[in-house]
């Protein structure tokens, strides 16, 4: 399907899609929008960068705009992703659709959120922890919810939200539409779908190929002690915005301070930074007030900033699937991007697992660097062919 016209989308939303330069639906949008309109339950397996938000957002907005008695709850794993979902839904509504929404996340003022709830938003977006806090405080009543979205369900379960999700669902009406989106389909996700979804439409969209094809991937075998100097070299030779991914909050702060001292235009986000400050930092990055963002995996999902051209994995992710989410921060909206991963001796095992996940056609190159201490040291760069095929 070449455009959105044949999906039954209203003129108002079509106008807004055109304003956003969205003219061709992604595969998950092609397959989810119509059953979404029809009120069917959906089980969708789709990775980051596949257009999931619009896949559930367009049906929600259109149904709520046509039926004033409907309302929706969207649960997501992180505060950043919740904010991003809220932003994208507002863009889809544009100026011609007026549906009140509220983002309820940890780190924000409870008092302000209660004031938002009193305005009776018909779309509520939030993390399970904060939504459940409001339920316990009796500041949020979910009896009028007709549509439930579980976004990035696998990640929510990884973060330990399963019990809160189940408790939240128990406060919802038994008769509702449930849309479950996940990057993977492990046993615990299948159990949830069996328990809470009724005769769902099953959608599986593997978009790793497209993400990988638009990105020039490189890895560099390197000693741990050489990483920082190599990072400086890479930043000095690259143009455009860069995200540098770290494994821990401590290392993120440490590398950020070193880069700042060395004159880089840099900032950082990690779990120890207050939510309002993180939002402010991300807004500055989005507006290109600085060039390099040092981050933990907190930024790997839900961060949609089109001008990010490079991802550098200073540390490899602890979960293989997070590699896809990290590199998905670049090459947004069909653009090209690059990803560089530093591989130390301790990373060989996890890199082998990542390689199996992405299954690329690999071209090996050996690069010899002259060093006074280790003249025979060899650094191997593994360059992925851009035209590789997934098996």
Order of alpha helices (4+ residues) and beta strands (2+ residues): alpha-alpha-beta-alpha-beta-alpha-beta-alpha-beta-alpha-beta-alpha-alpha-beta-alpha-beta-alpha-beta-alpha-beta-alpha-beta-alpha-beta-beta-alpha-beta-alpha-beta-beta
